[in-house]
Amino acid sequence: MAKSVGPLLSIEAHGQFGKGLIFSKRKSGQMVRQFHEPTGDPTALQIAQREVIAQMNTDWHNLTDNERAEYNEQVQESGEAITGFNLFVRIYSPNATRYYGLYRYGQT
């Protein structure tokens, strides 16, 4: 992924530009990538994985402000360029995939 400086002749850009480019802002800086049109219908495994991710998102939003603050503090202490939500998903993900009988990329 390319890191962009002054995208679209501005300080920052986000969102889709036509059917060609997608601009986003990450903790590491601005990023631009090529638009990729999905082909075909999602498989049953993809649908199940999306349900797991949706459940993780719901669980994150159900945490109290103090619980979310703990994750954010852990990230700040670690110095990683991720959010508290990313850390929550990292911790939650292996158990969620095992529970639903799914495999993460690279596992057999």
C-alpha positions as CSV (number, residue, x, y, z in Angstrom):
1,M,0.0,0.0,0.0
2,A,1.3,3.4,-0.9
3,K,1.7,6.1,1.7
4,S,0.6,9.4,0.2
5,V,1.6,13.0,1.0
6,G,-0.8,15.7,0.0
7,P,-3.4,13.4,-1.7
8,L,-5.6,15.0,-4.3
9,L,-3.8,18.4,-3.9
10,S,-5.1,18.6,-0.3
11,I,-3.9,18.0,3.3
12,E,-5.8,14.8,3.6
13,A,-8.4,12.7,1.7
14,H,-10.6,9.8,2.5
15,G,-13.1,7.8,0.6
16,Q,-13.5,6.5,-2.9
17,F,-12.5,8.5,-6.0
18,G,-14.5,7.2,-8.9
19,K,-13.9,3.5,-9.5
20,G,-10.1,3.9,-9.4
21,L,-8.7,4.9,-6.0
22,I,-9.6,4.6,-2.4
23,F,-8.0,7.1,0.1
24,S,-7.9,6.4,3.8
25,K,-6.1,7.7,6.9
26,R,-4.4,5.2,9.3
27,K,-2.5,5.8,12.4
28,S,0.6,5.4,10.3
29,G,-0.5,8.2,7.9
30,Q,-2.5,8.7,4.6
31,M,-2.9,5.7,2.3
32,V,-4.1,5.2,-1.2
33,R,-5.0,1.9,-2.8
34,Q,-6.5,0.7,-6.0
35,F,-10.3,-0.1,-6.1
36,H,-11.0,-3.8,-6.4
37,E,-14.4,-4.9,-7.5
38,P,-15.4,-8.2,-5.7
39,T,-16.4,-11.0,-8.1
40,G,-19.1,-13.5,-7.5
41,D,-21.3,-14.1,-4.4
42,P,-19.7,-14.5,-1.0
43,T,-19.1,-18.0,0.1
44,A,-20.6,-19.5,3.3
45,L,-17.3,-19.1,5.0
46,Q,-17.0,-15.5,4.1
47,I,-20.6,-14.8,5.4
48,A,-19.7,-16.6,8.6
49,Q,-16.5,-14.6,9.0
50,R,-18.4,-11.4,8.5
51,E,-20.9,-12.4,11.2
52,V,-17.9,-13.0,13.6
53,I,-16.5,-9.5,12.8
54,A,-19.9,-7.9,13.2
55,Q,-20.2,-9.7,16.6
56,M,-16.8,-8.4,17.7
57,N,-17.9,-4.9,16.7
58,T,-21.1,-5.2,18.7
59,D,-19.1,-6.5,21.7
60,W,-16.7,-3.6,21.5
61,H,-19.5,-1.1,21.6
62,N,-21.1,-2.9,24.5
63,L,-18.0,-2.4,26.6
64,T,-18.1,0.5,29.2
65,D,-16.1,3.6,28.5
66,N,-13.6,2.5,31.2
67,E,-13.1,-0.9,29.6
68,R,-12.5,0.7,26.2
69,A,-10.1,3.2,27.8
70,E,-8.0,0.2,29.2
71,Y,-7.5,-1.2,25.7
72,N,-6.6,2.3,24.4
73,E,-4.1,2.7,27.3
74,Q,-2.5,-0.7,26.6
75,V,-2.0,0.3,22.9
76,Q,-0.4,3.7,23.9
77,E,2.0,1.9,26.3
78,S,3.0,-0.6,23.6
79,G,3.7,2.1,21.0
80,E,2.0,0.1,18.2
81,A,0.3,2.0,15.5
82,I,-3.1,0.4,16.2
83,T,-6.3,1.4,18.0
84,G,-7.8,-0.1,21.2
85,F,-10.4,-1.7,19.0
86,N,-7.7,-3.4,16.9
87,L,-6.2,-4.8,20.1
88,F,-9.6,-6.0,21.2
89,V,-10.1,-7.8,17.9
90,R,-6.6,-9.3,18.1
91,I,-7.3,-10.8,21.5
92,Y,-10.9,-11.8,20.7
93,S,-10.3,-13.2,17.2
94,P,-8.6,-16.5,17.9
95,N,-11.3,-17.5,20.4
96,A,-14.2,-16.4,18.1
97,T,-12.8,-18.2,15.1
98,R,-12.4,-21.4,17.1
99,Y,-15.9,-21.0,18.5
100,Y,-17.5,-20.7,15.1
101,G,-15.3,-23.4,13.6
102,L,-13.5,-21.0,11.2
103,Y,-9.9,-20.8,10.3
104,R,-7.7,-17.7,10.1
105,Y,-5.6,-17.1,7.0
106,G,-2.5,-19.3,7.1
107,Q,-3.8,-21.9,9.5
108,T,-4.6,-25.4,8.5
